[in-house]
Amino acid sequence: MKSAILLLSLFLGMITAIPVGAQVGYSSPQGFEGVNIGAGLAIGLAAIGAGVAVGMAAAAGIGVLTERRDMFGTVLIFVAIGEGIVVYGLVFAVLMLFAHV
Protein backbone atom coordinates (compact mmCIF):
# COMPACT_ATOMS: atom_id res chain seq x y z
CA MET A 1 0.00 0.00 0.00
CA LYS A 2 2.81 2.39 0.87
CA SER A 3 4.61 1.67 -2.38
CA ALA A 4 1.44 2.38 -4.37
CA ILE A 5 1.03 5.72 -2.61
CA LEU A 6 4.69 6.53 -3.22
CA LEU A 7 4.39 5.71 -6.93
CA LEU A 8 1.21 7.77 -7.23
CA SER A 9 2.82 10.77 -5.55
CA LEU A 10 5.88 10.50 -7.80
CA PHE A 11 3.66 10.31 -10.87
CA LEU A 12 1.61 13.33 -9.80
CA GLY A 13 4.80 15.22 -9.01
CA MET A 14 6.16 14.55 -12.48
CA ILE A 15 2.91 15.70 -14.10
CA THR A 16 2.79 18.96 -12.17
CA ALA A 17 6.49 19.65 -12.82
CA ILE A 18 5.97 19.75 -16.60
CA PRO A 19 5.46 23.33 -17.76
CA VAL A 20 2.39 23.99 -19.86
CA GLY A 21 4.41 25.27 -22.82
CA ALA A 22 6.42 22.04 -22.99
CA GLN A 23 3.44 20.11 -24.30
CA VAL A 24 3.61 21.79 -27.72
CA GLY A 25 6.84 21.33 -29.64
CA TYR A 26 6.72 24.79 -31.18
CA SER A 27 4.65 27.95 -31.18
CA SER A 28 1.84 27.19 -33.57
CA PRO A 29 -1.29 28.99 -34.71
CA GLN A 30 -4.54 28.14 -33.01
CA GLY A 31 -5.88 24.75 -34.04
CA PHE A 32 -2.53 22.97 -34.27
CA GLU A 33 -1.93 22.32 -30.57
CA GLY A 34 -2.96 18.69 -31.03
CA VAL A 35 0.23 17.81 -32.88
CA ASN A 36 1.54 15.94 -29.84
CA ILE A 37 -1.65 13.91 -29.61
CA GLY A 38 -1.37 13.12 -33.32
CA ALA A 39 2.23 12.00 -32.92
CA GLY A 40 1.31 9.78 -29.99
CA LEU A 41 -1.56 8.27 -31.93
CA ALA A 42 0.71 7.64 -34.92
CA ILE A 43 3.15 5.64 -32.82
CA GLY A 44 0.54 3.93 -30.64
CA LEU A 45 -1.76 2.79 -33.42
CA ALA A 46 1.19 1.69 -35.56
CA ALA A 47 2.49 -0.38 -32.64
CA ILE A 48 -0.90 -2.01 -32.12
CA GLY A 49 -1.18 -2.80 -35.84
CA ALA A 50 2.33 -4.22 -35.89
CA GLY A 51 1.56 -6.38 -32.88
CA VAL A 52 -1.49 -7.84 -34.60
CA ALA A 53 0.44 -8.40 -37.84
CA VAL A 54 3.42 -10.04 -36.13
CA GLY A 55 1.13 -12.19 -34.01
CA MET A 56 -0.71 -13.54 -37.02
CA ALA A 57 2.42 -14.00 -39.14
CA ALA A 58 4.33 -15.71 -36.33
CA ALA A 59 1.44 -18.06 -35.55
CA ALA A 60 1.12 -19.06 -39.19
CA GLY A 61 4.90 -19.28 -39.51
CA ILE A 62 5.18 -21.70 -36.61
CA GLY A 63 2.58 -23.87 -38.30
CA VAL A 64 4.55 -23.83 -41.53
CA LEU A 65 7.87 -24.56 -39.80
CA THR A 66 6.49 -27.67 -38.13
CA GLU A 67 5.97 -29.21 -41.56
CA ARG A 68 8.70 -27.61 -43.69
CA ARG A 69 11.94 -26.48 -42.01
CA ASP A 70 13.32 -25.05 -45.25
CA MET A 71 10.75 -22.18 -45.19
CA PHE A 72 12.45 -20.44 -42.24
CA GLY A 73 13.78 -17.52 -44.33
CA THR A 74 10.39 -16.84 -45.90
CA VAL A 75 8.64 -16.90 -42.52
CA LEU A 76 11.27 -14.54 -41.09
CA ILE A 77 10.68 -12.08 -43.94
CA PHE A 78 6.92 -12.08 -43.36
CA VAL A 79 7.38 -11.40 -39.64
CA ALA A 80 9.87 -8.59 -40.38
CA ILE A 81 7.43 -6.94 -42.80
CA GLY A 82 4.88 -6.75 -39.99
CA GLU A 83 7.41 -5.13 -37.69
CA GLY A 84 8.19 -2.47 -40.30
CA ILE A 85 4.82 -0.83 -39.68
CA VAL A 86 6.12 0.71 -36.45
CA VAL A 87 8.95 2.40 -38.33
CA TYR A 88 6.40 4.20 -40.52
CA GLY A 89 4.52 5.38 -37.42
CA LEU A 90 7.74 6.63 -35.87
CA VAL A 91 8.71 8.50 -39.04
CA PHE A 92 5.33 10.21 -39.24
CA ALA A 93 5.47 11.16 -35.56
CA VAL A 94 8.92 12.72 -35.95
CA LEU A 95 7.74 14.61 -39.02
CA MET A 96 4.70 15.92 -37.14
CA LEU A 97 6.76 17.07 -34.17
CA PHE A 98 9.71 18.64 -35.96
CA ALA A 99 8.40 19.77 -39.37
CA HIS A 100 7.40 23.29 -38.17
CA VAL A 101 4.82 23.63 -40.92
C-alpha positions in Angstrom: 0.0 0.0 0.0 2.8 2.4 0.9 4.6 1.7 -2.4 1.4 2.4 -4.4 1.0 5.7 -2.6 4.7 6.5 -3.2 4.4 5.7 -6.9 1.2 7.8 -7.2 2.8 10.8 -5.5 5.9 10.5 -7.8 3.7 10.3 -10.9 1.6 13.3 -9.8 4.8 15.2 -9.0 6.2 14.6 -12.5 2.9 15.7 -14.1 2.8 19.0 -12.2 6.5 19.7 -12.8 6.0 19.7 -16.6 5.5 23.3 -17.8 2.4 24.0 -19.9 4.4 25.3 -22.8 6.4 22.0 -23.0 3.4 20.1 -24.3 3.6 21.8 -27.7 6.8 21.3 -29.6 6.7 24.8 -31.2 4.6 28.0 -31.2 1.8 27.2 -33.6 -1.3 29.0 -34.7 -4.5 28.1 -33.0 -5.9 24.7 -34.0 -2.5 23.0 -34.3 -1.9 22.3 -30.6 -3.0 18.7 -31.0 0.2 17.8 -32.9 1.5 15.9 -29.8 -1.7 13.9 -29.6 -1.4 13.1 -33.3 2.2 12.0 -32.9 1.3 9.8 -30.0 -1.6 8.3 -31.9 0.7 7.6 -34.9 3.1 5.6 -32.8 0.5 3.9 -30.6 -1.8 2.8 -33.4 1.2 1.7 -35.6 2.5 -0.4 -32.6 -0.9 -2.0 -32.1 -1.2 -2.8 -35.8 2.3 -4.2 -35.9 1.6 -6.4 -32.9 -1.5 -7.8 -34.6 0.4 -8.4 -37.8 3.4 -10.0 -36.1 1.1 -12.2 -34.0 -0.7 -13.5 -37.0 2.4 -14.0 -39.1 4.3 -15.7 -36.3 1.4 -18.1 -35.5 1.1 -19.1 -39.2 4.9 -19.3 -39.5 5.2 -21.7 -36.6 2.6 -23.9 -38.3 4.6 -23.8 -41.5 7.9 -24.6 -39.8 6.5 -27.7 -38.1 6.0 -29.2 -41.6 8.7 -27.6 -43.7 11.9 -26.5 -42.0 13.3 -25.0 -45.2 10.8 -22.2 -45.2 12.4 -20.4 -42.2 13.8 -17.5 -44.3 10.4 -16.8 -45.9 8.6 -16.9 -42.5 11.3 -14.5 -41.1 10.7 -12.1 -43.9 6.9 -12.1 -43.4 7.4 -11.4 -39.6 9.9 -8.6 -40.4 7.4 -6.9 -42.8 4.9 -6.8 -40.0 7.4 -5.1 -37.7 8.2 -2.5 -40.3 4.8 -0.8 -39.7 6.1 0.7 -36.4 8.9 2.4 -38.3 6.4 4.2 -40.5 4.5 5.4 -37.4 7.7 6.6 -35.9 8.7 8.5 -39.0 5.3 10.2 -39.2 5.5 11.2 -35.6 8.9 12.7 -36.0 7.7 14.6 -39.0 4.7 15.9 -37.1 6.8 17.1 -34.2 9.7 18.6 -36.0 8.4 19.8 -39.4 7.4 23.3 -38.2 4.8 23.6 -40.9 
